[in-house]
Structure formats: C-alpha cells, structure tokens
C-alpha cells in the first residue's frame, strides 16, 4: 500500500505536469495569429506536449 507521502508527491507532480501542458498550449494559441506557418506551430507544440507528458507519466509509473 502506498504511503501518504507518495500519493501527495504523485498528485503534486500531476498538477505540475498539467500546468506545463496548459501553459504551452496557451502560448501556442497566443502565437497562432502572428505565425507565418500555423500548421507547423500546432504540430510542433502538440508533439512537444505529448512527448513531455508521456515521458513524465512513464517516470511516475515506473518509480511510483
């Protein structure tokens, strides 16, 4: 059974991961009107967000 510390730590990590995800998404949406290639920006941002989130989830699952 996981300790209360590990549950709180994983919850906090999840909040940080979600905050990073939505911050990058917000920056992408803000830059869309001024970028010359919106498709590249959207695809690059999506790829970055997914890779970072999946990497963080992998580390949390592996170590948690």
GIRA-V207919 format. One record per residue. N is the residue number from 1. OMEGA is omega in radians with two decimals (* if undefined). Layout:
# GIRA-V207919
N:OMEGA ; N:OMEGA
This chain:
# GIRA-V207919
1:-3.12 ; 2:3.13 ; 3:3.14 ; 4:3.12 ; 5:-3.12 ; 6:3.10 ; 7:3.13 ; 8:3.14 ; 9:3.13 ; 10:3.08 ; 11:3.11 ; 12:3.09 ; 13:3.10 ; 14:3.09 ; 15:3.12 ; 16:3.12 ; 17:3.13 ; 18:3.11 ; 19:3.10 ; 20:-3.14 ; 21:-3.08 ; 22:3.06 ; 23:3.12 ; 24:3.09 ; 25:-3.14 ; 26:3.11 ; 27:3.10 ; 28:-3.13 ; 29:3.13 ; 30:-3.09 ; 31:-3.09 ; 32:-3.09 ; 33:-3.04 ; 34:-3.09 ; 35:3.10 ; 36:-3.14 ; 37:-3.09 ; 38:-3.13 ; 39:3.12 ; 40:3.11 ; 41:3.14 ; 42:-3.12 ; 43:3.12 ; 44:3.13 ; 45:3.13 ; 46:3.14 ; 47:3.13 ; 48:-3.11 ; 49:-3.11 ; 50:-3.13 ; 51:3.14 ; 52:-3.13 ; 53:-3.14 ; 54:3.09 ; 55:3.12 ; 56:3.11 ; 57:3.11 ; 58:3.14 ; 59:3.13 ; 60:-3.13 ; 61:-3.11 ; 62:-3.08 ; 63:-3.07 ; 64:*
